[in-house]
């Protein structure tokens, strides 16, 4: 069976959807399956995902090697981004520019549709596994359907997304009926998307894969000496809640607790985060390190923390939380999207979104209780292995592929040889094995 894992492009330096796709590709390839990564547009030659895929021997192909229209459009967008501060002074200018960008990209995609269809036809694929809601994904879904290729669309986000993504989902809705199956990353997210798109027969669950063999600790050892280090790693934008974290940190510091926060990431709120930290007098308690560019940087960052915090307003299945759990860190996160499927009371504390007071209370609780931090960190690592290890997820992937392609026989042997069943989908795995 020939499997194509498809995205419009890779979005580095660190992208949750790219990490998910890469880990699927690497572990399917390692298990001996004929899998390749298919991108609509090529990554940069120094892209970390390109390097990692090549290192693991996963074939990579590009549908449109070069689009001068898209290159020109991106140059204009980058120029605009360089004066983002001034744009925010002009009311709704950023939203208007985003709308213009989306319309322009859709126009360019239409010009590339025939090339996309010809390329997929030559690949002779048995399965098209398409990730994340963007214009290129919708085009690949349509092309695959017209060619008679079974299409699995894999949603990376949440039905309760930020308003800026509404246009993407409105256009995605038009092509979802063309998919053989639609999957989400956790049970709650699958239920949300079933309600959002009631015309779908069902939305299945296909979890992400996280590497858990990174020699991470269990959270028992403090990483900041006498100070408790709270870490945040995500794009610096409103939906991830970095300003809420600063408000909570201010409350924690005012109570005299020896806490600091390390913030990894960049984004449209980078300037606001720096300015707010200065206003609150957190210069000595807030370190902004920018984006780490590879897995080494990510592991080093996680190992420097005592607690991982993600106060998102909207979220799907955040890679940052799962990576922190793999490193044995206790979690403080919001009760949104798929997070309650991941973080239970044994490994973290869940709080309402947008509530700095509740976040401060949770931070104070963990700052003052090293035994609780160690206990939760160890539980977090165990839960990560149970839900997201390759041994737990690969059988679920094969089960899903068997349904989509209606070819269960090819996967029966590997499913039966793997003794680890996923707790979210165990009955269905058993059913496939018995078939």
PESULPE-V826315 format. One record per helix or strand of 2 or more residues. SS is the DSSP state (hx for helix, st for strand). FROM is the first residue (numbers start at 1). TO is the last residue. If there is no record, write none. Layout:
ss	from	to
SS	FROM	TO
SS	FROM	TO
This chain:
ss	from	to
st	2	7
hx	16	30
st	34	41
hx	48	55
st	59	64
hx	68	81
hx	84	88
hx	93	123
st	127	131
hx	135	146
st	151	154
hx	163	176
st	181	184
hx	187	196
st	204	205
st	228	233
hx	238	240
hx	242	254
st	259	264
hx	270	279
st	286	290
hx	295	303
st	307	310
hx	319	326
st	330	334
hx	339	342
st	348	351
hx	356	367
hx	370	388
hx	390	405
hx	409	417
hx	426	434
